[in-house]
Amino acid sequence: MTDLHLPLDRGAGRLAAQIAAGFRAAVRAGRLTAGTRLPSSRDLARDLEVSRGVVVAAYEQLTAEGFLIARRGDGTRIAPLARPDEPAATSPAADPARPALPSCDLPPDPGLPYDLWPGRPDLSAFPRERWVAATRAALRTLPSDELTYPDPGGVRPLRTELAGYLGRVRAAVADPGRVVIMNGVAHGLSALIRVLQADGHRVLAVEDPTSSRQLPMLETSGIRLARVPVDADGVDVAALARSNARAVLVTPAHQYPTGVVLSPSRRAELIAWARDVGGVILEDDYDAEFRYDREPVGCLQGVDPDRVVLLGSVSKSLAPALRLGWAVAPAAIATRLREHRGHTDLGAPVIEQYALAEFLRTGGYDRHLRTMRRRYRSRRDVLADALATYLPGATVRGVSAGIHLFVELPPGTDETAVLDRAARSGVSAAGAREMWSAERAADAPPALVLGYARIAESRLVKAAQLLGKAITEETDG
Ligand SMILES: Cc1ncc(COP(=O)(O)O)c(C=O)c1O
């Protein structure tokens, strides 16, 4: 069955209540629909690594509430009475047992001294003065009429600047007519899935493992996810071809989370697949500006701009807080995305769009990227070296790029227990387990995903030392 995605916080206790809350949320979000058969209590207990009694208690609670029906010989199914359109009374205050949603991008232990939670750039380096200057310059020249509702696809000067930048830096085939401004990659993806669904797509292929932050958002769309394994060459195109999907979401420049780059032969196979099935490739270019060992590989969109939609944002290069990103799409899809914005949210904030256009035009963006590349490269190297010293049994995977490291732990290490121990010594990090599908999680190697962008070199060494200690203590029992 589809990935149930029931994240558990083992430190928070009440595991049966957490499982029940996870199922309620899935039904309310429409991810589990009436009639869906649930795994047996034995299977689910094994997948979640809890005792069978915990799952039985959760199922009993949900049956009592009317969410589930259990019939002898027919297993346990979602009840027809459980309506997906019920209001989702799921604020943490209303339901303390609700497991933390990874989509919130919040570490489970905020405020720990060594914050290696992945996915965030060095926010202290945000170029405040230059951003203020760009905003001031934009406001000085902006005609008052521009302060009305904008072109929902984005203001022309920003689309023009981005087309030039993406052509130059990412080898994209981009003209202002193909560029649509979105509120980040996540927003671009949500909108694209709506467009695909309207065109009859029922399945979206997604890499396995993938960003657990994106999973709830993808699942909320109602599209069925077909998870496709990733190996050292990137996504397995033969496995993709065996799925029913005609659309796939990939991270070719720097696979998230494993850090591998889609190999040249796989790039060719992927394009051939898209041409064969009349399919669409959604290219998440989330951190492609940061490649340290060589020039970044050009984007896939530049190879086949009629089959690939390029998605990017300033979330890793400047700050997620700006919520500014883009899609570069074939003209027909760009028009639909623009219409989608026109029908759903009337477009992105205008002053920020002009400020980013100014920042790009005057070279501020390039300058900032040059500074950050040097900083991140040094932090990555220091952390990788320190891990080799303090975690000798661990292996850093992937290329020298981005703002996170994928670190495989010695076989048999209990990832969750290591994270718990690390948190107790002040280190916050993410485990890879929830990034895999339920089918592959059991065989996946234990691994950590470490964001190194926000911590100075000397403190990264200390963090590696503490992680090494957490692993030794865990392995020694
Ligand atoms: C792989 C990946 N792509 C995209 C995003 C979302 O990025 P944005 O802030 O542009 O919506 C994330 C979030 O961290 C991510 O991990």
Ligand as a Chemical Component Dictionary entry (heavy atoms), coordinates in Angstrom:
data_LIG
# 
_chem_comp.id                   LIG 
_chem_comp.type                 NON-POLYMER 
_chem_comp.pdbx_formal_charge   0 
_chem_comp.three_letter_code    LIG 
# 
loop_
_chem_comp_atom.comp_id 
_chem_comp_atom.atom_id 
_chem_comp_atom.alt_atom_id 
_chem_comp_atom.type_symbol 
_chem_comp_atom.charge 
_chem_comp_atom.model_Cartn_x 
_chem_comp_atom.model_Cartn_y 
_chem_comp_atom.model_Cartn_z 
_chem_comp_atom.pdbx_ordinal 
LIG C1 C1 C 0 14.783 19.021 -1.919 1  
LIG C2 C2 C 0 13.950 20.224 -1.613 2  
LIG N1 N1 N 0 13.379 20.901 -2.609 3  
LIG C3 C3 C 0 12.607 21.985 -2.358 4  
LIG C4 C4 C 0 12.363 22.427 -1.081 5  
LIG C5 C5 C 0 11.455 23.603 -0.853 6  
LIG O1 O1 O 0 12.085 24.759 -1.202 7  
LIG P1 P1 P 0 11.348 26.167 -1.299 8  
LIG O2 O2 O 0 11.706 26.922 -0.063 9  
LIG O3 O3 O 0 11.920 26.780 -2.525 10 
LIG O4 O4 O 0 9.877  25.955 -1.408 11 
LIG C6 C6 C 0 12.948 21.766 -0.009 12 
LIG C7 C7 C 0 12.741 22.241 1.368  13 
LIG O5 O5 O 0 13.630 22.275 2.146  14 
LIG C8 C8 C 0 13.765 20.640 -0.286 15 
LIG O6 O6 O 0 14.334 19.953 0.698  16 
# 
loop_
_chem_comp_bond.comp_id 
_chem_comp_bond.atom_id_1 
_chem_comp_bond.atom_id_2 
_chem_comp_bond.value_order 
_chem_comp_bond.pdbx_ordinal 
LIG C1 C2 SING 1  
LIG C2 N1 SING 2  
LIG C2 C8 DOUB 3  
LIG N1 C3 DOUB 4  
LIG C3 C4 SING 5  
LIG C4 C5 SING 6  
LIG C4 C6 DOUB 7  
LIG C5 O1 SING 8  
LIG O1 P1 SING 9  
LIG P1 O2 DOUB 10 
LIG P1 O3 SING 11 
LIG P1 O4 SING 12 
LIG C6 C7 SING 13 
LIG C6 C8 SING 14 
LIG C7 O5 DOUB 15 
LIG C8 O6 SING 16 
# 
